[in-house]
Amino acid sequence: MSVKLDILQIQEFLPHRYPFLLVDKVIECEPGVRLVGVKNVTYNEPFFQGHFPQKPIMPGVLILEALAQATGLLASETARDELVGMIYYLVGIDKAKFKRPVVPGDQLMLEVKFLKSKRNIWAFDCRAEVDGEFVASAEIRCAAVVD
């Protein structure tokens, strides 16, 4: 069964808000397996004012943050009842790679695949693409802790 989420449903789980909510919608989610989300990158993003004014490029750390937020959504769809009253923190990034810049007008596709969870630590294989081209990848770990 595939789940789709709009921005209001995303905000029910993720505590992030503008300008730091970096997932606009979920177009596919198979709980416990994988999730595909979308970040529409626009010129009016606040980070473009300084990164870089003459050649706007989305910072790599924000691409990783978008992927981490997507992992939170997959975790919430996988174990919604177990995560009630918990907050989900980024705790590790391994094997991060970047191939091409992300610029205004791009639609960043975020794919996260569940690897494992143990003692409230969740691990994911993550990949970002624009127009079917590889942008970035990483293994991301997050922890669910009591708020």
Disulfide bonds with the S-S distance in Angstrom:
none
